[in-house]
Amino acid sequence: MKLSFTLGPFKAGLFAEKENKKVIIYLPESNMLDTLKKAGKENFNNSEEDKKRLKAYIEKRSTSSFWKDDPGYLFIKKYLPEGEISLIDIGCNVGNLPFYLKAENLWNRISYMGTDLLPVFVELAAEALPEGVFFVSDIQEDVIEESFDVVLTKGTIISTFDPIKSLKNVLSVPSKQTMLIHTAISDEVTSGEKFYNILVTDKDNIYTSSVLSKKAFFEEVKAFGFSVKEMNKRPGKVEVQNKGVYHLYDFVLEKKD
Ligand SMILES: C[S@@+](CC[C@H](N)C(=O)[O-])C[C@H]1O[C@@H](n2cnc3c(N)ncnc32)[C@H](O)[C@@H]1O
């Protein structure tokens, strides 16, 4: 039974690759690892070849405005608190946010810490930014106890298999302000379901992602004592085959004393 569920989306994914377009499919059993294994993607970014590609990306990043089409960065710039702040970037990848903050002259007033699940990202980020502090952690499973002025996560919660567990762990990091950038939320999630998983295939890649139920998302925000200070519901909706649509949101959440 499980096999037919995973083969279904995978075959559809290969078909989409041929057609050169992006296809997003609902994964009914949340068997994301199996699906990635079938695509040969479960060790993504571990090979020497991947490392070379990432290094080339870091090189290119320092000479280009890689953020110019990303509304998330505009949102961060607009709502980042004034003055000297400590900030943790959860799902920091190869240190994209620090590069953006430097380009916008915001870096010098920030005491920065970055963390990611994948050691290769952390290693390359630390190499490129010796002045930052980086460590490996899994936001779905690990609790971060240190406190920060700002907790920021951009596109990370939706990259985890259980975004509710990840959201809870992000909201539990002690802070007055939490910025959730690039968060996938749907109000079409059927009763009782707190999230669902999807498989995305485009011409370059195949990867899994998650969509939060709007109701479950706001329940968690409230349960952790946060209120929404700023919210951007991005224009456009994303269509998921066999499921419905979701929207991308950016949030500033605030905790009152
Ligand atoms: C879509 S990328 C976004 C990267 C970066 N925040 C940016 O905006 O450029 C998602 C990142 O989350 C990381 N990630 C995925 N699952 C994670 C987990 N369980 N714990 C920590 N990081 C995770 C991935 O390795 C990846 O670097």
The ligand as an ORCA input file, in Angstrom:
! r2SCAN-3c Opt
* xyz 0 1
  C      14.265     26.657      1.936
  S      15.790     26.629      2.798
  C      15.850     28.292      3.414
  C      17.247     28.697      3.786
  C      17.453     30.115      4.306
  N      16.699     30.366      5.513
  C      17.136     31.124      3.235
  O      16.066     31.740      3.299
  O      17.943     31.302      2.325
  C      15.387     25.675      4.253
  C      16.551     25.432      5.174
  O      16.068     24.752      6.329
  C      16.979     23.736      6.678
  N      16.258     22.708      7.455
  C      15.414     21.770      6.987
  N      14.961     21.005      7.991
  C      15.531     21.473      9.125
  C      15.479     21.083     10.492
  N      14.732     20.050     10.881
  N      16.217     21.786     11.407
  C      16.975     22.834     11.005
  N      17.075     23.244      9.717
  C      16.371     22.570      8.789
  C      17.498     23.239      5.343
  O      18.710     22.530      5.463
  C      17.635     24.554      4.578
  O      18.882     25.148      4.768
*
